[in-house]
Amino acid sequence: MAHSDHSLTNLLCLIILIITNLSLNYILNTLLFKIRPFIHPPTSSTKREESAMKFAESVKILDQSLVSPPPLSSGEVRSSLPLTFFDMFWLNYSPVERLFFYQFPYSADHFLDFHLPIFKSALSVALSVFYPLAATIRRRQPDGHFEIATTDSDSVTLTVSEYEGAAFDFLEISGDHSRPVEKLLPLVPRLPMSPEEQPLLSVQVTLFPNYGLCLAIAVHHAACDGFSSMQFVKLWSAAVAAGLRPDGSSPQPPAPVIDRTVIPDPRNLYLQMEKGVLDERAKEKKVTSGIAGSVFATTFTLSAPEIGRLKKQMQVKAAEQGMRSFHCSSFVISLAYSWICLLKTRRITDGDGAAHVVFAVDWRRRIRPEIPANYFGNCISGCFAKWDAEELLAKDGILVACAAIGKAIDDLGDDAHESMDGLVDRIGKVVPWRPLTVSGSPKMGVYETDFGWGKPRKVEVISTRETGAVALAESRDGEGGIEIGVILPEEDLKAFAKHFAAGRDW
């Protein structure tokens, strides 16, 4: 595509240009033919908005603007993109909300006068490369298929706010310890769920003067998966850092491949997914937390030595019991550990006494024929594991959990289409049993996002309050550990913490 012809070096040169004429009118284009709504609003969307409004008084808006990609040169185009079957699966899900907390020992005025112009210009630069994020999802003519539709007025809402409580609350809010999620909600940008034209990205910066700031990003999952959204954040952060540093340099990530034709669809899975998400019972087949009332967020960490010790123990015990070898990575150890702790906390099983876990698998390096590693979009599917709950709760439960998850990964093969075929219905079958699900991955490198303010103090996903997922990320210290973000009711969270601490002696 034409936009790809520009090297990132040339794009970063645009940093010196401050956006001076952002459009103040956000115009939604009217569809030329009537369509029925395609999004089933999340069952807890009203509750989420009420909570956000209740605590909105803790921040005040300092600046709000629309940031657009730079104007195209003559002959250039930003083509609309059809949704693939990977994308369609996520159409009804709530946005992914990721918060990046940074130390920022400056005043709000300093940010507005010095950092914000560079911040906006760099966002425009990043959107010129990741232009689909400034567009909207709608149904195209004449076939009614869904696409990311581009227009000349595409833009992203950027909100800058200031925390009105004590600024040193930053240290409390950005900690690993238990915090009410309601305290985090005012930091999250609003990304409306629209039945006709779905915006895909919204950004909010909340300043804690002289202490820190929170950069919060809401991305609609139908636009891209976490690996792609982090590509965007890393390019944006590199552009900001280059603008803030005296030498004007910063490491540049590779440009994305924005070409949906690299994803073949020999089974016509797109139509299967479209039928599934448009079905009136679609919301019954979505994984949700099933939690009512207040919830609290805590981050637990398994250090690299602890993971290494558990890996060795699993290998030794598996050999002693004559078990078949299985995939046993840091991810498998962390997920199995979380699964056991959650099962001990909530003890939810199906009619056969089995517990379930569902996690995403990235197909970029598995799918055949191969696709570019930096493909932009969704390229993940679900991987399912289940096991008898009594065995999982027994003395060697962590071994059993690792074996179940590892075997599920080993059995995947390289046929992404087989993995996606019937996925909506398979998810629907396990939803009643509240499976453990996973958001994020230790391979995303969320702590590799330096906007010129240094490494994040904390990165947190709070949209998991909707799904009940645990959020996995690499540990901040870069030593090979894994952070596990958990959102639960207060008493459940206390129980989970107790089991997590006790499990270190396994």
C-alpha positions in Angstrom: 0.0 0.0 0.0 1.1 3.5 -0.6 1.6 4.5 3.0 4.1 1.7 3.4 6.4 3.3 0.9 7.5 5.8 3.5 10.3 4.6 5.8 9.8 5.1 9.5 12.8 7.4 9.4 11.0 9.8 7.1 7.9 9.5 9.2 9.7 10.4 12.4 10.9 13.5 10.8 7.3 14.7 11.0 7.8 14.9 14.8 9.0 18.5 14.4 5.6 19.4 13.0 3.0 20.3 15.7 -0.5 19.7 14.8 -2.0 23.2 14.4 -5.3 22.6 12.7 -7.0 19.5 14.2 -10.6 19.3 13.2 -13.0 20.2 16.0 -15.9 18.3 14.4 -16.0 14.6 14.7 -18.4 13.6 11.8 -19.7 10.2 11.6 -20.5 9.2 8.0 -24.1 8.1 7.4 -24.4 4.6 5.9 -26.0 4.7 2.5 -28.2 1.7 3.3 -30.0 0.6 6.4 -28.4 -2.2 8.4 -29.4 -3.9 11.6 -27.1 -3.3 14.5 -24.1 -5.7 14.6 -22.9 -5.2 18.1 -24.5 -6.8 21.1 -23.5 -4.4 23.9 -21.7 -6.1 26.8 -24.1 -7.1 29.5 -22.2 -5.0 32.1 -21.6 -1.9 29.9 -24.2 0.2 31.7 -22.7 -0.8 35.1 -19.3 0.1 33.8 -20.4 3.6 32.6 -22.2 4.2 35.9 -19.1 3.4 37.9 -16.9 5.6 35.6 -19.4 8.5 36.0 -19.5 8.0 39.8 -15.8 8.5 40.1 -15.3 10.9 37.2 -15.1 13.8 39.7 -11.6 12.6 40.7 -10.2 13.9 37.4 -10.7 17.1 35.4 -10.2 17.5 31.7 -7.4 19.8 30.7 -7.4 19.2 26.9 -9.4 17.1 24.5 -8.6 17.0 20.8 -8.9 14.8 17.7 -5.6 13.6 16.3 -5.6 12.5 12.6 -3.0 10.9 10.4 -1.1 13.5 8.3 -2.7 14.4 5.0 -1.8 12.1 2.1 0.4 13.2 -0.8 -1.1 13.2 -4.3 -1.8 9.7 -5.5 -1.6 8.1 -2.0 -4.5 6.2 -0.6 -5.4 4.5 2.7 -7.4 1.6 1.7 -10.3 0.2 3.7 -9.6 -3.3 5.1 -12.0 -6.3 5.2 -12.3 -8.0 8.5 -10.9 -11.5 8.5 -12.4 -14.5 10.4 -9.8 -13.8 13.1 -11.1 -10.3 13.5 -14.8 -11.2 13.3 -14.7 -13.3 16.4 -14.0 -10.2 18.6 -16.7 -8.0 17.1 -19.0 -8.1 20.2 -16.3 -7.9 22.8 -15.5 -4.8 24.9 -12.4 -2.8 24.2 -9.0 -3.9 25.6 -8.0 -1.3 28.2 -4.3 -1.1 29.0 -2.8 1.4 31.5 0.8 2.5 31.4 2.0 4.3 34.6 5.2 6.5 34.3 7.1 8.5 36.8 6.7 12.1 35.8 8.1 14.7 38.3 6.8 17.7 36.5 3.8 20.0 36.7 0.6 19.7 34.6 1.6 23.0 32.8 4.9 21.6 31.9 3.3 18.6 30.2 0.8 20.8 28.4 3.4 23.3 27.2 6.3 21.1 26.4 5.3 17.4 26.1 1.8 17.5 24.7 2.7 19.1 21.3 5.3 16.4 20.7 2.9 13.8 22.0 0.2 14.8 19.5 2.6 15.0 16.6 4.0 11.6 17.4 0.6 10.1 17.6 -0.2 11.5 14.2 3.0 9.9 12.9 2.1 6.6 14.4 -1.4 6.8 13.0 0.0 7.4 9.5 1.6 3.9 9.8 -1.2 2.2 11.8 -3.9 4.1 10.0 -6.7 1.5 10.6 -6.8 2.5 14.3 -8.1 5.9 13.3 -10.9 4.5 11.2 -14.2 2.7 12.1 -15.7 -0.7 11.5 -18.9 -0.7 9.5 -20.7 -2.8 6.8 -19.7 -2.2 3.3 -21.6 -2.0 0.1 -22.9 -4.0 -1.7 -22.3 -7.3 0.2 -22.7 -6.1 3.8 -19.5 -7.6 4.9 -17.6 -5.9 7.7 -14.6 -3.7 7.1 -12.4 -1.2 8.7 -13.6 1.8 6.6 -11.3 4.8 6.1 -12.3 8.4 5.4 -10.5 11.7 5.1 -11.9 12.7 8.5 -10.5 9.7 10.4 -9.2 10.6 13.8 -8.6 9.4 17.4 -9.8 11.2 20.5 -7.0 12.2 22.9 -8.0 13.4 26.3 -5.6 15.0 28.9 -6.9 15.1 32.4 -5.5 15.9 35.9 -6.1 13.8 39.0 -7.8 16.0 41.5 -7.0 14.0 44.6 -3.6 14.1 46.3 -1.0 13.7 43.7 1.0 11.2 45.8 -2.0 8.9 45.3 -0.1 7.9 42.1 2.0 5.6 44.2 -1.1 3.9 45.6 -3.0 3.6 42.4 0.0 2.3 40.4 1.0 -0.3 42.9 0.9 -4.1 42.8 -1.2 -4.4 45.9 -5.0 -4.7 46.1 -6.8 -1.6 44.8 -10.5 -1.0 44.1 -11.0 -1.1 40.3 -13.3 1.9 40.7 -10.2 4.0 41.4 -8.7 3.0 38.1 -11.8 3.6 35.9 -11.5 7.4 35.7 -8.1 6.9 34.1 -9.6 4.9 31.2 -10.7 6.7 28.0 -14.2 6.1 26.8 -14.5 4.1 23.5 -18.3 4.0 22.7 -19.8 0.8 21.4 -21.6 1.8 18.3 -24.0 -0.4 16.3 -23.3 1.4 13.0 -19.8 2.8 13.0 -17.4 1.4 15.7 -14.4 3.6 16.6 -11.3 1.6 17.3 -9.0 3.6 19.5 -9.2 6.2 22.2 -6.4 7.6 24.4 -6.3 9.4 27.7 -3.4 10.8 29.7 -4.0 11.5 33.4 -1.5 13.7 35.2 -0.5 13.4 38.8 1.4 16.6 39.1 5.0 16.2 40.2 4.6 12.5 40.7 3.6 10.6 37.6 1.1 10.1 34.8 -1.1 7.3 33.4 -1.3 6.7 29.7 -4.5 4.6 29.1 -5.4 3.1 25.7 -8.7 1.5 24.8 -8.5 -0.6 21.6 -11.4 -2.5 20.0 -10.3 -6.1 19.7 -11.8 -6.5 16.3 -9.2 -4.1 14.9 -6.2 -6.0 16.2 -4.8 -8.3 18.8 -2.4 -7.4 21.6 0.7 -8.1 19.6 -0.4 -5.6 17.0 -1.6 -2.9 19.4 1.8 -3.1 21.1 3.5 -2.6 17.8 1.6 0.6 17.5 2.4 1.8 21.1 6.1 1.0 20.6 6.2 3.1 17.4 4.4 5.9 19.0 6.6 5.8 22.1 9.7 5.8 19.9 8.5 8.9 18.0 7.7 10.8 21.3 11.1 9.8 22.8 12.9 11.0 19.6 11.2 14.3 19.9 12.0 14.8 23.6 15.7 13.7 23.4 18.4 16.2 22.4 19.9 13.9 19.8 16.4 13.2 18.4 17.1 9.4 18.1 15.2 6.4 19.5 15.1 2.7 18.5 12.5 2.2 15.8 10.3 -1.0 15.6 9.7 -2.6 12.3 6.8 -1.3 10.1 3.6 -3.4 10.2 2.3 -5.4 7.3 -1.3 -4.1 6.8 -2.5 -6.6 4.2 -5.4 -8.8 5.0 -5.0 -10.8 1.9 -2.1 -12.7 3.6 -4.8 -14.5 5.7 -6.4 -17.2 3.4 -10.0 -18.4 4.1 -10.4 -21.8 2.3 -13.2 -22.8 4.7 -15.2 -19.6 4.4 -14.8 -19.1 8.1 -15.6 -15.4 7.8 -19.3 -16.2 7.1 -19.4 -18.7 10.0 -18.0 -16.0 12.3 -20.3 -13.4 11.0 -23.3 -15.6 11.6 -22.1 -16.4 15.1 -21.6 -12.8 16.2 -24.9 -11.6 14.7 -26.9 -14.4 16.3 -29.4 -13.1 18.9 -27.8 -15.5 21.4 -24.3 -14.3 20.7 -23.9 -12.7 24.2 -24.6 -16.2 25.7 -21.5 -17.5 24.0 -19.2 -14.8 25.3 -16.8 -15.4 28.2 -17.7 -13.0 31.0 -16.5 -12.7 34.6 -19.9 -13.4 36.1 -19.0 -11.1 38.9 -21.5 -8.7 40.4 -20.5 -5.8 42.7 -17.2 -4.3 43.5 -13.9 -5.8 42.4 -10.3 -5.3 43.3 -7.1 -5.5 41.2 -3.8 -7.1 42.3 -0.7 -8.0 40.5 1.2 -11.2 41.5 4.7 -12.1 40.3 6.4 -15.4 39.7 10.1 -14.6 39.6 12.5 -16.3 37.0 14.1 -18.5 39.7 10.7 -19.6 40.9 9.6 -20.5 37.4 12.8 -22.3 36.8 12.4 -24.3 40.0 8.8 -25.2 39.1 9.9 -26.3 35.5 12.6 -28.6 36.9 10.1 -30.1 39.4 7.6 -30.7 36.7 10.1 -32.4 34.5 11.4 -34.6 37.4 7.9 -35.6 38.5 6.7 -36.3 35.0 9.6 -38.6 34.4 9.0 -40.4 37.8 5.3 -41.0 36.9 6.1 -42.1 33.3 4.1 -39.2 31.8 4.5 -38.3 28.2 6.7 -35.2 27.7 4.8 -32.0 27.2 5.4 -28.4 26.4 6.5 -26.7 29.6 7.3 -23.0 29.1 7.2 -20.1 31.5 3.8 -19.3 30.1 2.6 -22.8 30.8 3.9 -22.7 34.4 2.3 -19.3 35.1 -1.0 -20.2 33.6 -1.1 -23.6 35.4 -0.2 -21.9 38.7 -3.0 -19.3 38.2 -5.5 -22.0 37.2 -4.9 -24.0 40.4 -5.1 -20.9 42.6 -8.4 -19.8 41.0 -9.9 -23.3 41.2 -9.0 -23.4 44.9 -10.6 -20.0 45.3 -13.8 -20.6 43.4 -14.1 -24.3 42.8 -16.3 -24.0 39.7 -16.5 -27.2 37.6 -18.7 -28.6 34.8 -21.3 -31.3 35.2 -18.6 -34.0 34.9 -16.4 -32.4 37.6 -13.9 -30.9 35.2 -12.3 -27.4 35.3 -11.6 -25.5 32.1 -9.1 -23.0 30.9 -9.1 -21.2 27.5 -6.2 -19.2 26.3 -5.1 -17.5 23.1 -2.5 -18.8 20.7 -0.7 -16.5 18.3 -0.6 -18.1 14.8 1.9 -15.7 13.2 4.7 -18.2 13.4 2.5 -21.3 13.2 0.1 -20.8 10.3 0.8 -22.3 6.9 1.5 -20.8 4.5 3.6 -18.5 6.6 2.6 -14.9 7.1 4.8 -11.9 8.1 5.7 -11.9 11.8 4.7 -8.2 11.9 1.3 -8.7 10.4 -1.2 -6.1 11.8 -4.6 -7.4 12.8 -5.9 -10.4 14.7 -4.1 -13.6 14.3 -5.0 -15.6 17.5 -7.4 -18.4 18.2 -8.5 -20.2 21.3 -6.8 -23.2 22.8 -8.8 -25.3 25.3 -7.7 -27.5 28.2 -9.7 -29.3 30.9 -9.0 -31.7 33.6 -10.8 -33.4 36.5 -11.0 -30.8 39.3 -10.2 -33.3 42.1 -6.9 -34.2 40.4 -6.1 -30.5 39.9 -6.7 -29.9 43.6 -4.6 -32.9 44.7 -1.0 -32.8 45.8 0.4 -32.9 42.3 -2.2 -30.6 40.8 0.3 -28.2 39.4 1.9 -31.0 37.4 -1.5 -32.1 36.1 -2.4 -28.6 35.1 0.9 -28.1 33.3 0.5 -31.4 31.5 -3.1 -30.5 30.4 -2.1 -27.0 29.1 1.2 -28.2 27.5 -0.6 -31.1 25.7 -3.2 -28.7 24.4 -0.4 -26.6 22.9 1.4 -29.6 21.5 -1.8 -30.8 19.8 -2.4 -27.5 17.9 -0.4 -28.4 14.8 -0.2 -25.7 12.0 -3.8 -25.6 10.8 -5.2 -22.3 12.0 -8.4 -22.8 10.1 -9.1 -26.1 11.9 -8.5 -24.2 15.2 -11.0 -21.4 14.3 -13.6 -23.7 12.8 -16.6 -23.8 15.2 -14.8 -21.6 17.8 -17.9 -19.5 18.7 -19.8 -22.7 19.6 -16.9 -24.3 21.4 -16.6 -21.2 23.6 -20.3 -21.2 24.2 -20.2 -24.7 25.5 -17.7 -23.9 28.2 -19.0 -20.5 29.2 -21.4 -21.8 31.8 -18.5 -23.3 33.7 -16.6 -20.0 34.0 -13.3 -21.1 32.4 -10.2 -19.3 33.3 -9.2 -17.1 30.4 -6.0 -15.2 29.6 -5.3 -11.6 28.4 -1.9 -10.5 27.3 1.3 -12.4 26.9 4.8 -12.3 28.4 6.1 -11.9 24.8 4.4 -8.6 24.1 7.1 -6.6 25.8 4.7 -4.1 27.4 7.5 -2.7 29.5 9.5 -1.8 26.4 7.5 1.4 25.9 9.7 4.4 26.7 8.0 7.7 25.8 11.1 9.5 26.9 10.0 9.1 30.6 11.8 5.9 31.2 10.4 2.4 31.6 6.8 2.2 32.9 6.5 1.9 36.7 3.5 -0.4 36.1 1.4 -1.7 33.1 -2.0 -3.0 33.9 -5.0 -4.4 31.9 -8.3 -3.7 33.6 -10.7 -4.7 30.9 -10.4 -8.2 32.4 -13.0 -7.1 34.9 -15.4 -7.9 32.1 -14.1 -11.3 31.2 -12.7 -12.6 34.4 -9.3 -13.3 32.6 -5.9 -13.1 34.3 -3.6 -10.7 32.5 0.0 -12.0 31.9 3.0 -9.8 31.1 6.7 -10.0 31.5 8.0 -8.7 34.8 9.2 -5.1 35.0 12.7 -6.1 36.2 13.4 -7.8 32.8 14.9 -10.8 34.6 12.5 -13.4 33.1 9.7 -13.4 35.6 6.0 -13.1 34.8 3.4 -10.7 36.2 -0.1 -12.1 36.8 -2.9 -9.5 37.0 -6.0 -10.6 38.8 -9.4 -8.8 39.3 -11.8 -10.4 41.7 -14.2 -9.5 44.6 -12.3 -8.6 47.7 -12.8 -11.9 49.6 -12.0 -14.0 46.6 -8.9 -12.0 46.0 -7.7 -12.6 49.5 -8.2 -16.3 49.1 -6.4 -16.3 45.7 -3.5 -14.4 47.4 -3.4 -17.0 50.2 -3.2 -19.9 47.7 -0.7 -18.1 45.5 1.7 -17.6 48.5 1.2 -21.2 49.7 1.9 -22.6 46.2 5.4 -21.3 46.3 6.2 -24.3 48.4 5.0 -26.8 45.8 
